[in-house]
């Protein structure tokens, strides 16, 4: 992989001052991403469990088989 070089030139700026924004730290980005992933996973798992419960109460075996296959992806531990 080629190394990139960055050159900086400092020139006097006579206009209105602007404030630079800080970049969000990697750890904060990673933590927020993991938290969102976990929330989505739990919500989807609960939704599938509700669908399985609905198919059990209605007695539809084909839908139960379909939703149970989907549910296997959430409990593959």
ABEGO torsion letter per residue (X at the ends): XBBBBBBBBBBBBABBBBBBBBBBBAAAAAAAAAAAAAAAAAAAAAAAAAAAAAAAAAGBAAAAAAAAAAAAAAAAX
